[in-house]
Amino acid sequence: MKGGSKMDWQKVYGILENAIYGGRVDNEYDMRVLNTYIRQYFNEGSLSGKNPLSGLVSVPKSNKPEDFMQVIQKVPEQDNPDIFGLPVNIDRSVQRFNSN
């Protein structure tokens, strides 16, 4: 943000909640969980490296697109359940549920 202006987090939350996930979340409880995660991971700490994703993703200090692409390319394909507070073996539970 140039000139010391602050990030408008309400706009970021609105984009994430409505434009990106809006049509995919179909019940109130899941929407509350989504809102909690959005606010946990996207905040002032996101820009300063002081949030739970700091070990996985760091915001580049520059505004060059190639620096952001390098960060994106380093993000693992599989989500680590630990960042969501889930047990390591959660995938087995999901597979078992889906097979039933």
Backbone as a ProteinNet text record, in pm:
[ID]
protein_1_A
[PRIMARY]
MKGGSKMDWQKVYGILENAIYGGRVDNEYDMRVLNTYIRQYFNEGSLSGKNPLSGLVSVPKSNKPEDFMQVIQKVPEQDNPDIFGLPVNIDRSVQRFNSN
[TERTIARY]
81.5	0	87.3	71.6	155.8	107.2	199.3	164.3	114.4	142.6	102.3	-45.3	-118.2	-260.8	-281.5	-393.7	-425.4	-503.3	-485.6	-559.7	-706.7	-796.9	-940	-979	-964.7	-987.2	-1132.2	-1226.3	-1367.1	-1389.7	-1323.8	-1334.7	-1271.3	-1155.5	-1089.8	-1181.9	-1239.5	-1330.8	-1451.2	-1505.4	-1621.2	-1589	-1472.5	-1432.1	-1415.8	-1346.2	-1324.9	-1455.8	-1540.7	-1665.9	-1766.1	-1777.7	-1884.6	-1840.1	-1734.3	-1691.9	-1624.6	-1541.3	-1465.4	-1541	-1594	-1658.6	-1810.5	-1866.5	-2009.6	-2103.7	-2084.6	-2175.2	-2145.3	-2038	-1996.6	-2033.9	-2058.3	-2091.9	-2243.7	-2300.5	-2446.5	-2514.9	-2441.3	-2510.9	-2445.4	-2522.8	-2480.3	-2357.4	-2353.1	-2239.6	-2109.2	-2111	-1991.1	-1948.8	-2047.2	-2014.6	-1946.6	-1990.6	-1925.7	-1782.5	-1761	-1625.8	-1539.1	-1590.8	-1517.3	-1480.1	-1575.9	-1549.5	-1440.2	-1441.9	-1339	-1201.3	-1189.5	-1060.7	-1014.8	-1104.9	-1068.6	-1009.4	-1074	-1025.5	-897.5	-880.8	-760.3	-637.7	-655.3	-541.6	-520.6	-622.9	-611.2	-635.6	-526.8	-532.5	-398.6	-379.7	-253.3	-134.9	-153.3	-46.3	-2.3	-94.4	-60.7	47.7	42.4	137.1	269.9	266.7	389.3	454.5	393.6	451.5	420.3	313.9	277.5	139.8	124.1	-0.1	32	-67.4	-39.8	16.9	-0.5	52.5	195.1	249.4	382.1	488.8	479.2	576.9	562.1	443.2	417.3	428.4	376.3	367.8	416.8	503.8	547.3	515.3	466.3	431	559.5	582.1	703.1	710.1	829.3	850	835.4	849.8	838.6	695.5	670.7	540.2	554.4	661.4	685.6	603.9	529.9	449.1	529.8	653.6	733.6	767.4	780.5	805.8	683	566	443.3	424.9	461.6	451.2	542.7	660.1	751	688	623.1	556.5	444.4	363.8	251.1	299.4	407.7	459.9	514.4	549.6	601	491.1	367.3	257	230.7	227.6	206.7	68.6	61.2	-65.6	-166.2	-117.5	-202.5	-196.9	-313.7	-317	-268.7	-190.4	-146.4	-260.3	-317.7	-430.3	-398.7	-271.4	-230.6	-266.1	-259.8	-289.9	-437.4	-521.4	-663.4	-699.3	-597.9	-622.7	-680.7	-656.9	-711.2	-602	-642.6	-542.7	-477.5	-356.9	-279.5	-352.4	-427.1	-493.9	-635.7	-668.7	-803.9	-841.4	-743.1	-772	-833.7	-788.1	-847.6	-993.4	-1023.7	-1163.4	-1250.4	-1198.7	-1273.5	-1293.6	-1190.4	-1202.3	-1303.9	-1301.7	-1395.9	-1539.1	-1558.1	-1690.5	-1738.8	-1653	-1691.3	-1721	-1651.9	-1677	-1808.8	-1853.9	-1983.5	-2094.5
-115.7	0	123.8	203.4	320.6	433.8	516	634.6	604.1	486.8	454.4	423.8	408.7	378.7	237.2	218	89.7	1.4	-129.3	-227.1	-223.5	-226.7	-232.8	-379.8	-434.1	-576.7	-616	-524.8	-558.5	-590.3	-518.9	-548.3	-683.2	-710.6	-839.8	-951.5	-936.6	-1039.2	-1056.3	-945.9	-953.2	-1028.2	-1001.7	-1070.8	-1219.7	-1253.6	-1395.5	-1466.3	-1404.2	-1466.4	-1479.4	-1376	-1372.4	-1411.8	-1349.5	-1374.4	-1509.6	-1548.1	-1671.4	-1792	-1782.1	-1897.8	-1889.4	-1773.8	-1748.6	-1856.3	-1907	-2006	-2148.1	-2168.4	-2304	-2342.8	-2245.4	-2274.9	-2271.5	-2384.9	-2394.8	-2407.3	-2391.3	-2386.9	-2286	-2240.1	-2131.3	-2167	-2289.1	-2329.3	-2324.9	-2381.7	-2380.5	-2237.9	-2149.5	-2010.2	-1945	-1976.4	-1921.7	-1972.9	-2100.9	-2157.2	-2086.2	-2069.1	-1999.1	-1858.2	-1785.9	-1649.3	-1646.1	-1744.3	-1752.7	-1772.5	-1866.2	-1890.1	-1767.3	-1703.9	-1586	-1478.6	-1453.6	-1350	-1392	-1520.7	-1570.9	-1558	-1582.5	-1586	-1458.5	-1376.5	-1253.4	-1134.5	-1073.4	-960.2	-889	-790.8	-716.7	-809.7	-917.2	-1013.8	-1082	-1093.8	-1154.8	-1075.1	-946.3	-859	-847.1	-873.6	-858.8	-991.7	-1102.8	-1233.9	-1287.6	-1238.5	-1282.5	-1347.4	-1454.9	-1531.6	-1678.8	-1767.8	-1911.8	-1957.5	-1881	-1920.1	-1872.2	-1798.8	-1739.4	-1842.1	-1963.4	-2065.7	-2120.4	-2106.2	-2159	-2053.9	-1936.5	-1832.7	-1701.6	-1634.7	-1502.4	-1401.4	-1287.8	-1183.3	-1116.2	-1110.8	-1046.5	-898.9	-851.6	-710.7	-618.9	-674.9	-594.4	-601.7	-527.7	-536	-594.5	-673.2	-734.5	-862.1	-877.3	-998.1	-1127.6	-1126.3	-1249.1	-1294	-1198.6	-1235.4	-1305.3	-1258.2	-1321.3	-1458.6	-1471.4	-1601.8	-1704.6	-1663	-1755.4	-1805.5	-1716.8	-1757.1	-1855.3	-1825.5	-1911.5	-2049.6	-2055.4	-2183.7	-2269.8	-2208.9	-2283.4	-2339.8	-2296.1	-2344.3	-2490.4	-2578.8	-2721	-2748.9	-2854.1	-2893.9	-2940	-3012	-3064.1	-2969	-2939.2	-2857.7	-2938.8	-2876.4	-2938.3	-2924.6	-3035.5	-3027.1	-2946.6	-2940.1	-2869.7	-2721.4	-2658.3	-2515.1	-2487.1	-2590.8	-2576.1	-2631.7	-2671	-2725.8	-2865.9	-2938.4	-3073.3	-3177.2	-3298.9	-3403.8	-3445.7	-3498.3	-3537.3	-3643.2	-3732.4	-3842.1	-3806.7	-3681	-3639.6	-3691	-3705.6	-3753.7	-3893.4	-3976.6	-4111.4	-4103.1	-4011.9	-3994.3	-3948.9	-3859.3	-3810.8	-3924.9	-4002.5	-4115.7	-4217.3	-4245.5	-4340	-4288.3	-4158.2	-4098.2	-4106.6	-4073.1	-4076.7	-4217	-4316.5	-4454.6	-4509.4	-4455.7	-4497.8	-4441.8
0	0	0	-98	-114.9	-25	14.3	90.8	230.2	283.1	419	435	325.3	337.2	391.1	455.4	517.4	420	438.1	359	401.7	306.4	337.6	350.6	471.4	493.3	470	492.5	467.9	320.2	231.8	88.4	56.1	116.4	94.9	141.7	260.4	313.4	221.9	173.5	83.8	-44.7	-100.4	-223.8	-197.3	-88	-56.7	-23.7	56.4	99.7	-14.8	-95	-195.1	-335	-383.4	-521.1	-537.6	-441.2	-457.9	-404.4	-282.1	-219.6	-216.9	-247.8	-231.5	-279.8	-399.7	-454.3	-410.3	-338.5	-302.6	-160.3	-75.3	63.8	75	117.3	112.4	247.9	358.1	486.3	579.4	676.4	763.6	847.9	899.6	982	901.1	780	695.7	661.4	643.2	613.3	732.2	854	973.6	985	954.4	957.1	853.4	732.3	626.8	671.3	728.6	774.3	880.4	968.8	1072.9	1011.6	917.5	851.6	773.4	703.6	624.6	714.8	826.7	916.9	990.3	1010.7	1077	986.6	857.8	766.7	686.1	672.9	595.9	688.2	733	825	820.7	907.1	908	930.1	1007.2	1029.8	901.5	805.6	676.5	605.1	620.8	550.9	625.1	755.3	834.4	867.8	823	849	987.2	1049.5	1184.4	1184.8	1110.7	1114.6	1093.5	1108.3	1097.2	963.9	858.6	728.3	706.1	801	782.3	746.7	801.1	769	629.2	570.5	436.4	327.4	354.5	252.7	311.9	240.3	284.8	175.5	215.9	120.5	74	-57.4	-108.9	-68.3	-48.1	-11.2	-132.2	-251.5	-373.4	-426.2	-531.7	-598.3	-739	-759.1	-889.6	-903.6	-1011.7	-1031.3	-1024.2	-1073.8	-1072.9	-930.2	-838.4	-698.7	-638.5	-673.4	-625.2	-689.4	-816	-883.6	-818	-775.3	-706.1	-576	-503.6	-379	-409.1	-509.7	-546	-587.7	-662.6	-709.7	-596.2	-484.3	-369.5	-279.1	-297.9	-214.5	-249	-148.4	-175.7	-235.7	-315.3	-377.2	-271.1	-170.6	-63.2	55.6	112.6	233.1	351.3	436.2	559.6	660.3	709.1	801.4	927.2	963.6	1084.2	1079.4	962.4	954.8	981.1	970.2	999.7	1136.4	1213.9	1346.1	1343	1233.8	1217.8	1244.4	1282.4	1304.5	1172.4	1182	1064.4	981.7	1047.5	977.1	932	922.7	884	745.3	657.8	522.8	526.4	616.9	629.3	670.3	759.3	802	686.2	605.6	489	389.7	364.8	271.9	323.5	451.5	510.6	496.3	524.1	511.7	367.4	271.8	130.2	82.1	134.2	89.3	142.7	258.2	311.9	227.8
[MASK]
++++++++++++++++++++++++++++++++++++++++++++++++++++++++++++++++++++++++++++++++++++++++++++++++++++

